[in-house]
């Protein structure tokens, strides 16, 4: 995913959604911030519907790029 993200000319926003793994989500945010230091990466809990279907441990990287 990170390689695909780096292929864009401009990264506008990044977010991370997780299901019960805040430590993993924060580590991923730090990794992404090393590449895009000017972007404030939002880390949030995922919705109950997503958590029900994925279970604890799911992690999603959401981004807006051009």
DSSP file (Angstrom, degrees, kcal/mol; ACC not computed):
  #  RESIDUE AA STRUCTURE BP1 BP2  ACC     N-H-->O    O-->H-N    N-H-->O    O-->H-N    TCO  KAPPA ALPHA  PHI   PSI    X-CA   Y-CA   Z-CA
    1    1 A X     >        0   0    0      0, 0.0     4,-2.5     0, 0.0     5,-0.2   0.000 360.0 360.0 360.0 -42.0    0.0    0.0    0.0
    2    2 A X  H  >  +     0   0    0      1,-0.2     4,-2.3     2,-0.2     5,-0.2   0.897 360.0  53.0 -64.0 -38.9    2.8    2.5    0.9
    3    3 A X  H  > S+     0   0    0      2,-0.2     4,-0.7     1,-0.2    -1,-0.2   0.914 110.1  48.2 -61.0 -41.7    4.4    1.9   -2.5
    4    4 A X  H >4 S+     0   0    0      1,-0.2     3,-0.9     2,-0.2     4,-0.4   0.912 110.3  52.0 -63.5 -42.6    1.1    2.7   -4.2
    5    5 A X  H >< S+     0   0    0     -4,-2.5     3,-1.3     1,-0.2    -2,-0.2   0.891 106.6  53.8 -61.0 -39.6    0.7    5.8   -2.1
    6    6 A X  H 3< S+     0   0    0     -4,-2.3    -1,-0.2     1,-0.2    -2,-0.2   0.656  93.9  71.4 -70.8 -15.2    4.2    7.0   -3.0
    7    7 A X  T << S+     0   0    0     -3,-0.9    -1,-0.2    -4,-0.7    -2,-0.2   0.659  81.4  90.8 -76.5 -14.1    3.4    6.8   -6.7
    8    8 A X  S <  S-     0   0    0     -3,-1.3     3,-0.1    -4,-0.4    -3,-0.0  -0.488  76.7-134.3 -80.7 153.3    1.1    9.8   -6.5
    9    9 A X  S    S+     0   0    0      1,-0.2     2,-0.4    57,-0.2    -1,-0.1   0.841  89.2  24.3 -72.8 -34.8    2.4   13.3   -7.1
   10   10 A X        -     0   0    0     -3,-0.0    56,-2.9     0, 0.0     2,-0.6  -0.988  62.8-154.5-140.4 127.2    0.6   14.8   -4.1
   11   11 A X  E     +A   65   0A   0     -2,-0.4    54,-0.2    54,-0.2     3,-0.1  -0.895  17.2 174.4 -98.5 124.1   -0.6   13.4   -0.9
   12   12 A X  E     -     0   0A   0     52,-2.9     2,-0.3    -2,-0.6    53,-0.2   0.854  60.0  -3.8 -99.0 -44.7   -3.4   15.4    0.6
   13   13 A X  E     -A   64   0A   0     51,-1.6    51,-2.3    26,-0.1     2,-0.4  -0.996  53.2-164.9-152.9 150.7   -4.6   13.5    3.6
   14   14 A X  E     +A   63   0A   0     26,-0.4    28,-1.4    -2,-0.3     2,-0.3  -0.999  10.3 175.4-138.2 139.5   -4.0   10.3    5.5
   15   15 A X  E     -Ab  62  42A   0     47,-3.1    47,-3.2    -2,-0.4     2,-0.4  -0.979  15.6-151.7-139.3 154.3   -6.0    8.5    8.1
   16   16 A X  E     -Ab  61  43A   0     26,-3.1    28,-2.7    -2,-0.3     2,-0.4  -0.996   8.7-169.5-128.5 130.8   -5.8    5.2    9.9
   17   17 A X  E     -Ab  60  44A   0     43,-2.3    43,-3.0    -2,-0.4     2,-0.3  -0.959  12.5-177.9-118.1 136.2   -8.7    3.3   11.3
   18   18 A X  E     -Ab  59  45A   0     26,-2.2    28,-3.0    -2,-0.4     2,-0.7  -0.929  29.6-135.0-136.4 158.9   -8.3    0.3   13.6
   19   19 A X  S    S-     0   0    0     39,-2.3    38,-3.0    -2,-0.3    39,-0.4  -0.788  86.8 -39.5-113.1  84.7  -10.3   -2.3   15.4
   20   20 A X  S    S+     0   0    0     -2,-0.7     3,-0.1    36,-0.2     2,-0.1   0.674 112.5 101.2  77.2  18.8   -8.9   -2.5   18.9
   21   21 A X     >  +     0   0    0     37,-0.3     4,-2.2     1,-0.1     3,-0.3  -0.482  30.8 156.5-130.8  64.7   -5.2   -2.2   18.1
   22   22 A X  H  > S+     0   0    0      1,-0.2     4,-2.5     2,-0.2     5,-0.2   0.835  74.3  56.7 -61.5 -32.8   -4.2    1.4   18.8
   23   23 A X  H  > S+     0   0    0      2,-0.2     4,-1.9     1,-0.2    -1,-0.2   0.917 109.3  45.3 -64.6 -42.5   -0.5    0.6   19.3
   24   24 A X  H  > S+     0   0    0     -3,-0.3     4,-2.2     2,-0.2    -2,-0.2   0.909 113.0  50.9 -66.1 -42.3   -0.3   -0.9   15.8
   25   25 A X  H  X S+     0   0    0     -4,-2.2     4,-2.3     1,-0.2    -2,-0.2   0.898 109.8  49.6 -63.3 -41.5   -2.2    2.0   14.3
   26   26 A X  H  X S+     0   0    0     -4,-2.5     4,-2.2     2,-0.2    -1,-0.2   0.875 109.5  51.9 -66.9 -36.8    0.1    4.5   16.0
   27   27 A X  H  X S+     0   0    0     -4,-1.9     4,-2.1     2,-0.2    -2,-0.2   0.906 110.7  48.2 -64.5 -40.9    3.2    2.7   14.8
   28   28 A X  H  X S+     0   0    0     -4,-2.2     4,-2.5     2,-0.2    -2,-0.2   0.902 109.8  52.6 -66.0 -40.0    1.8    2.8   11.2
   29   29 A X  H  X S+     0   0    0     -4,-2.3     4,-2.6     1,-0.2    -2,-0.2   0.910 109.3  49.4 -60.8 -42.4    1.1    6.5   11.6
   30   30 A X  H  X S+     0   0    0     -4,-2.2     4,-1.4     2,-0.2    -1,-0.2   0.903 110.3  50.9 -63.7 -40.7    4.7    7.1   12.7
   31   31 A X  H  X S+     0   0    0     -4,-2.1     4,-0.7     1,-0.2    -2,-0.2   0.921 113.6  44.2 -62.3 -44.1    5.9    5.1    9.7
   32   32 A X  H >X S+     0   0    0     -4,-2.5     4,-2.7     1,-0.2     3,-0.8   0.868 108.8  57.2 -69.7 -36.4    3.8    7.1    7.3
   33   33 A X  H 3< S+     0   0    0     -4,-2.6    -1,-0.2     1,-0.3    -2,-0.2   0.785  98.1  61.7 -65.9 -26.2    4.7   10.4    9.0
   34   34 A X  H 3< S+     0   0    0     -4,-1.4     3,-0.3    -3,-0.2    -1,-0.3   0.818 112.9  37.1 -65.9 -29.4    8.4    9.7    8.3
   35   35 A X  H << S+     0   0    0     -3,-0.8     2,-0.4    -4,-0.7    -2,-0.2   0.857 132.0  27.4 -87.7 -41.3    7.5    9.7    4.6
   36   36 A X    ><  +     0   0    0     -4,-2.7     3,-1.5     1,-0.1    -1,-0.2  -0.695  68.9 167.4-122.3  76.4    4.9   12.6    4.7
   37   37 A X  T 3  S+     0   0    0     -2,-0.4    -1,-0.1    -3,-0.3    -4,-0.1   0.700  72.2  59.9 -67.4 -19.3    6.0   14.7    7.7
   38   38 A X  T 3  S+     0   0    0      2,-0.1     2,-0.5    -5,-0.0    -1,-0.3   0.480  88.3  87.4 -88.4  -1.5    3.7   17.7    6.8
   39   39 A X  S <  S-     0   0    0     -3,-1.5     2,-0.7    -6,-0.1    -3,-0.1  -0.859  72.6-138.3-103.8 128.1    0.5   15.6    7.0
   40   40 A X        -     0   0    0     -2,-0.5     2,-0.6     1,-0.0   -26,-0.4  -0.751  23.5-147.3 -81.2 114.9   -1.4   15.3   10.3
   41   41 A X        -     0   0    0     -2,-0.7     2,-0.4   -28,-0.1   -26,-0.2  -0.753   4.6-144.1 -91.6 120.4   -2.4   11.6   10.3
   42   42 A X  E     -b   15   0A   0    -28,-1.4   -26,-3.1    -2,-0.6     2,-0.5  -0.690  11.9-164.1 -83.2 130.5   -5.7   11.0   12.1
   43   43 A X  E     +b   16   0A   0     -2,-0.4     2,-0.3   -28,-0.2   -26,-0.2  -0.976  20.7 161.5-117.4 121.7   -5.9    7.7   14.0
   44   44 A X  E     -b   17   0A   0    -28,-2.7   -26,-2.2    -2,-0.5     2,-0.2  -0.911  42.2-100.9-136.8 161.4   -9.4    6.5   15.0
   45   45 A X  E     -b   18   0A   0     -2,-0.3   -26,-0.2   -28,-0.2     3,-0.1  -0.590  45.1-117.6 -74.5 144.2  -11.3    3.5   16.0
   46   46 A X        -     0   0    0    -28,-3.0    -1,-0.1    -2,-0.2   -26,-0.1  -0.274  38.9 -84.1 -76.0 170.9  -13.3    1.9   13.3
   47   47 A X     >  -     0   0    0      1,-0.1     4,-2.6   -28,-0.0     5,-0.2  -0.332  34.9-112.9 -74.1 157.4  -17.1    1.6   13.4
   48   48 A X  H  > S+     0   0    0      1,-0.2     4,-2.3     2,-0.2     5,-0.2   0.852 116.4  56.4 -58.8 -34.4  -18.8   -1.2   15.2
   49   49 A X  H  > S+     0   0    0      2,-0.2     4,-1.4     1,-0.2    -1,-0.2   0.941 110.5  42.9 -64.2 -46.1  -20.2   -2.6   11.9
   50   50 A X  H  > S+     0   0    0      1,-0.2     4,-2.3     2,-0.2     5,-0.4   0.934 113.8  52.0 -65.0 -45.0  -16.7   -2.9   10.5
   51   51 A X  H  X S+     0   0    0     -4,-2.6     4,-2.6     1,-0.2    -1,-0.2   0.868 105.9  55.5 -59.4 -37.7  -15.3   -4.3   13.7
   52   52 A X  H  < S+     0   0    0     -4,-2.3    -1,-0.2    -5,-0.2    -2,-0.2   0.884 114.6  38.7 -62.2 -38.8  -18.0   -6.9   13.8
   53   53 A X  H  < S+     0   0    0     -4,-1.4    -2,-0.2    -3,-0.3    -1,-0.2   0.768 126.9  32.8 -85.6 -26.8  -17.1   -8.2   10.4
   54   54 A X  H  < S-     0   0    0     -4,-2.3    -3,-0.2    -5,-0.1    -2,-0.2   0.797  95.1-146.7 -99.4 -33.2  -13.3   -7.9   10.7
   55   55 A X    ><  -     0   0    0     -4,-2.6     3,-1.2    -5,-0.4   -36,-0.1  -0.164  44.5 -32.1  85.7 172.6  -12.7   -8.7   14.3
   56   56 A X  T 3  S+     0   0    0      1,-0.2   -36,-0.2    -4,-0.1   -38,-0.0  -0.386 123.2  41.1 -64.9 138.2  -10.0   -7.2   16.6
   57   57 A X  T 3  S+     0   0    0    -38,-3.0    -1,-0.2     1,-0.4   -37,-0.1   0.284  74.2 138.9 109.0  -9.0   -6.8   -6.4   14.8
   58   58 A X    <   -     0   0    0     -3,-1.2   -39,-2.3   -39,-0.4     2,-0.4  -0.421  28.5-173.2 -70.6 144.8   -8.1   -4.9   11.6
   59   59 A X  E     -A   18   0A   0    -41,-0.2     2,-0.4    -2,-0.1   -41,-0.2  -0.997   6.1-170.1-141.4 132.9   -6.3   -1.9   10.3
   60   60 A X  E     -A   17   0A   0    -43,-3.0   -43,-2.3    -2,-0.4     2,-0.6  -0.984  11.1-154.3-126.5 136.4   -7.2    0.4    7.4
   61   61 A X  E     -A   16   0A   0     -2,-0.4     2,-0.4   -45,-0.2   -45,-0.2  -0.948  16.8-170.9-106.0 121.2   -5.1    3.1    5.7
   62   62 A X  E     +A   15   0A   0    -47,-3.2   -47,-3.1    -2,-0.6     2,-0.3  -0.924  11.1 169.3-112.7 136.4   -7.2    5.8    4.1
   63   63 A X  E     -A   14   0A   0     -2,-0.4     2,-0.5   -49,-0.2   -49,-0.2  -0.992  29.9-148.9-148.9 155.9   -5.7    8.4    1.9
   64   64 A X  E     +A   13   0A   0    -51,-2.3   -52,-2.9    -2,-0.3   -51,-1.6  -0.992  35.6 156.6-123.3 120.5   -6.5   11.2   -0.5
   65   65 A X  E      A   11   0A   0     -2,-0.5   -54,-0.2   -54,-0.2    -2,-0.0  -0.931 360.0 360.0-142.5 162.5   -3.9   11.8   -3.2
   66   66 A X              0   0    0    -56,-2.9   -57,-0.2    -2,-0.3   -55,-0.2   0.297 360.0 360.0-124.2 360.0   -3.5   13.3   -6.7
